Amino acid sequence: MDATANMLSVSEALQHLVVLMLTLGPCVRSMPVPTDGPMCTASETARYKLTFSGKWTQAAFPKQYPFYRPPAQWSTLFGVTHSSDYHMWQRNGFASNGVREFAEKGEAWTMMKEVEAAGERIQSVYGLLSAPAVGGGTGQTNTEFEVFARHSYLSFMVRLVPSPDWFVGVESVDLCDVDRWKDNVSLELFPYDAGTDSGFTFSSPNFETIPQDKITQITSSFPNHPASSFYYPRLKHLPPIAKVMLTKMNKTNQIFSLPAEPTQSNQLPTGNEIEDTLINTPLDCEVSVWSPWGLCKSKCGDSGVQHRTRYVVMHSANNGLACPLLEEERKCLPDNCL
């Protein structure tokens, strides 16, 4: 409860700071930005609604699913609109100090300073955006943002809570299609490891990665370790753990509005979105290694029996493989019989 309340208070403070920076941001004169791809020539600005949907369920991710201290939930969403020469984070790149703090703690202050510095130095950032935290593994939150021709890209991050340094997000999604704005963009999201903490499970204690690793996508087989919370060797691919829907809005005179708090009534995405099917990821039973064989029990001169045991590390779920036998016996001859 305390962790959730603290996350919501940070979310509110971040929203107000974002509003302040966006109010001051448009006063900075934009300079031409270099680009390797086709230049966006859309003549007008565009406004989008971003709807983030969490799909972190026990059925889809049964292994070590966090129920308490804290239960599965999502941090505040933090993002930027920018030009093609700016990168908030990059797959196979190293996390900045700001990305590290956000991925590990959900704190965005250092990252906001990095974004502000990039905007002043190379005029590559147009605006910041945020959306409230989601207090469960499932649920939705939304916000609105504006883009224009020189700054048509969107990047954002949302931290998995609890986790060592795991997050979902998008990196440099271009909302411009040469001379027009895209009407709808729907993206499935998968977990990433920021490369700054070496924990394998959702509730792992802090264990700094030295030297720092690159940002990598977590898969059903990477990290290739049975202790990993996302290790499902029977799956070729993990199911999406979240989804984002970007919908172009009708033009209004409104400059910026505070993100609405998540509710059942205002969080339903619009458009021709296909209903999501229920995902049940099979989880196989996991058992420990065998114990040493016990003492050979018998009368002198007779063959005896000895036993060994193992225990269940993780029970099966969603039609996963059942647990094997937990006890074995074999015939033996007693030692040191008097």
Disulfide bonds with the S-S distance in Angstrom:
Cys40-Cys176 2.09
Cys285-Cys323 1.91
Cys296-Cys332 1.93
Cys300-Cys337 1.62
